Amino acid sequence: MRALRQKGDTAGARALMQSTRMEREKSGTLMMQESAEIRAALSPANQAKYDANIKAMASRRGEQGEKHRKGGKHGKGQRGARGAGTNS
């Protein structure tokens, strides 16, 4: 994927994403099933804590995605400057 993007081959990158779509969907379904099984094994008090933790993780994922899209911590320019032969 990285090589395709670096070459600017957006059509190739899209084709690769499409070819792995089913696997990603299966993984997502499995993760949801696992989460439901874990939650079912917990007491009602711990289910509330678990739900809060899941919500917090989702929030952090959303924040990290926003930083990436806005050029934050690992956005454009940051990696290139660091890897340009400097020791910073």
C-alpha positions as CSV (number, residue, x, y, z in Angstrom):
1,M,0.0,0.0,0.0
2,R,2.7,2.5,1.0
3,A,4.7,1.8,-2.2
4,L,1.6,2.4,-4.3
5,R,0.8,5.7,-2.5
6,Q,4.4,6.9,-2.8
7,K,4.3,6.3,-6.5
8,G,1.0,8.2,-6.7
9,D,-0.8,5.1,-7.9
10,T,-4.2,5.9,-6.5
11,A,-6.0,3.3,-8.7
12,G,-3.7,0.6,-7.5
13,A,-4.2,1.6,-3.8
14,R,-7.9,1.6,-4.3
15,A,-7.8,-1.8,-5.9
16,L,-5.7,-3.1,-3.0
17,M,-8.2,-1.6,-0.5
18,Q,-11.1,-3.2,-2.3
19,S,-9.4,-6.6,-2.4
20,T,-8.9,-6.6,1.4
21,R,-12.3,-5.2,2.2
22,M,-13.9,-8.6,3.0
23,E,-11.1,-9.5,5.4
24,R,-11.4,-6.1,7.2
25,E,-15.2,-6.6,7.5
26,K,-14.7,-10.1,9.0
27,S,-12.1,-8.7,11.5
28,G,-14.5,-6.0,12.5
29,T,-17.4,-8.5,13.0
30,L,-15.1,-10.8,15.1
31,M,-14.0,-7.8,17.3
32,M,-17.6,-6.9,17.9
33,Q,-18.5,-10.5,18.8
34,E,-15.5,-10.7,21.2
35,S,-16.5,-7.4,22.8
36,A,-20.1,-8.6,23.3
37,E,-18.9,-11.9,24.9
38,I,-16.5,-10.0,27.3
39,R,-19.3,-7.6,28.3
40,A,-21.8,-10.5,28.9
41,A,-19.3,-12.1,31.3
42,L,-19.1,-9.0,33.4
43,S,-21.2,-7.9,36.4
44,P,-23.6,-5.0,35.7
45,A,-21.3,-2.6,37.6
46,N,-18.3,-3.7,35.5
47,Q,-20.4,-3.6,32.3
48,A,-20.8,0.1,32.9
49,K,-17.1,0.6,33.4
50,Y,-16.4,-1.5,30.3
51,D,-18.8,0.6,28.2
52,A,-17.1,3.8,29.4
53,N,-13.7,2.4,28.5
54,I,-14.9,1.4,25.0
55,K,-16.4,4.9,24.5
56,A,-13.2,6.5,25.7
57,M,-11.1,4.4,23.3
58,A,-13.4,5.3,20.4
59,S,-13.0,8.9,21.3
60,R,-9.2,8.7,21.3
61,R,-9.3,6.9,18.0
62,G,-11.4,9.8,16.6
63,E,-9.0,12.4,18.0
64,Q,-6.0,10.6,16.6
65,G,-7.7,10.5,13.2
66,E,-8.4,14.2,13.4
67,K,-4.7,15.0,14.2
68,H,-3.6,12.9,11.3
69,R,-6.0,14.5,8.8
70,K,-5.1,18.0,10.0
71,G,-1.3,17.3,9.8
72,G,-0.8,16.9,13.5
73,K,1.7,14.6,15.2
74,H,2.4,12.5,12.1
75,G,1.0,14.7,9.5
76,K,2.7,16.1,6.4
77,G,6.1,17.6,6.8
78,Q,6.9,16.2,10.2
79,R,8.4,12.9,9.2
80,G,10.3,14.3,6.2
81,A,12.0,17.0,8.3
82,R,13.1,14.5,10.9
83,G,14.4,12.0,8.5
84,A,16.3,14.5,6.4
85,G,19.7,13.6,7.9
86,T,19.4,15.7,11.0
87,N,19.7,14.3,14.5
88,S,16.7,16.2,15.9
